Amino acid sequence: MKAVIKTGGKQYYVTEGDIIYVEKLNGNVGDKVVFDEVLVCDGKVGNPYLESATVEGKIEKQGKQPKITIFKYKQKDRSNRRRQGHRQPYTKVVIEKIKG
């Protein structure tokens, strides 16, 4: 089965067995996660969501992405490289079951 889910303000196209990286979710490694905001499931389109469809997954890992290196250029200035301080937190989720 295939589905389009919405989480963290973004939409993800998933199938069973997929690994997705989403915005940080509350929970610990090994916890079950249920995505109930399913937009499309096997050709059925919701308005805006399908009421009976859910996508179940398992949290595999949580962490932060590496720091961003930003290059800024100023003419005749020797400093052009900066380390930016933001590291985006993420959650790695394995999709186990799609009910539609």
C-alpha positions as CSV (number, residue, x, y, z in Angstrom):
1,M,0.0,0.0,0.0
2,K,1.0,3.6,-0.6
3,A,0.0,6.7,1.2
4,V,0.7,10.4,1.6
5,I,0.9,11.6,5.2
6,K,1.3,15.0,6.7
7,T,3.5,15.6,9.8
8,G,5.6,18.5,10.9
9,G,4.1,20.8,8.3
10,K,5.4,18.6,5.4
11,Q,4.0,15.8,3.3
12,Y,5.7,12.4,2.8
13,Y,5.0,9.7,0.3
14,V,5.4,6.4,2.1
15,T,5.0,2.7,1.5
16,E,5.4,-0.2,4.0
17,G,9.0,-0.7,5.0
18,D,10.1,2.9,4.2
19,I,12.5,4.9,6.4
20,I,11.7,8.6,6.6
21,Y,13.3,11.5,8.5
22,V,10.7,13.8,10.0
23,E,10.6,16.8,12.3
24,K,11.3,15.8,15.9
25,L,8.5,13.8,17.5
26,N,7.8,13.3,21.2
27,G,8.7,9.8,22.3
28,N,11.6,7.5,22.8
29,V,13.5,5.0,20.6
30,G,11.3,2.0,20.0
31,D,8.0,3.7,20.6
32,K,5.1,3.2,18.2
33,V,3.9,6.3,16.2
34,V,0.5,6.6,14.6
35,F,0.1,9.2,11.8
36,D,-3.6,9.9,11.4
37,E,-3.4,12.8,9.0
38,V,-3.5,10.7,5.8
39,L,-4.1,12.7,2.7
40,V,-4.1,9.9,0.0
41,C,-4.2,6.1,0.4
42,D,-4.2,3.8,-2.6
43,G,-5.9,6.3,-4.9
44,K,-8.5,7.4,-2.3
45,V,-8.2,11.1,-1.7
46,G,-9.4,12.7,1.5
47,N,-11.1,16.1,2.0
48,P,-8.6,17.1,3.6
49,Y,-7.9,13.8,5.4
50,L,-9.1,10.2,5.1
51,E,-11.1,9.4,8.3
52,S,-10.5,5.7,8.5
53,A,-6.8,5.6,7.3
54,T,-3.8,5.5,9.6
55,V,-0.1,4.9,9.1
56,E,1.8,3.1,11.9
57,G,5.5,3.3,12.4
58,K,8.3,2.8,14.9
59,I,10.9,5.4,16.1
60,E,14.3,4.1,15.2
61,K,16.5,7.0,16.0
62,Q,16.4,10.7,17.2
63,G,19.2,13.2,16.8
64,K,20.4,16.5,15.3
65,Q,21.7,17.2,11.8
66,P,25.2,18.6,11.5
67,K,25.9,22.3,11.8
68,I,25.6,24.4,8.7
69,T,28.6,26.1,7.1
70,I,27.7,29.4,5.4
71,F,29.9,31.3,3.0
72,K,29.5,35.0,2.9
73,Y,31.6,37.1,0.5
74,K,32.6,40.7,1.1
75,Q,34.9,42.3,-1.3
76,K,38.4,42.9,0.0
77,D,37.6,41.3,3.3
78,R,39.5,38.1,4.4
79,S,36.8,36.6,6.5
80,N,34.3,34.8,4.3
81,R,33.4,31.6,6.2
82,R,31.1,31.3,9.2
83,R,29.7,28.4,11.3
84,Q,26.1,28.9,11.8
85,G,24.7,27.6,15.1
86,H,21.5,25.9,14.1
87,R,21.2,22.1,14.1
88,Q,17.7,20.8,13.1
89,P,16.4,18.0,15.3
90,Y,15.0,15.0,13.5
91,T,13.3,11.6,14.1
92,K,14.0,8.5,12.0
93,V,10.8,6.5,11.6
94,V,10.3,3.1,10.0
95,I,6.9,2.7,8.4
96,E,5.4,-0.7,9.5
97,K,1.8,-0.8,8.5
98,I,-0.7,1.3,6.4
99,K,-4.4,0.8,7.1
100,G,-6.7,2.3,4.6
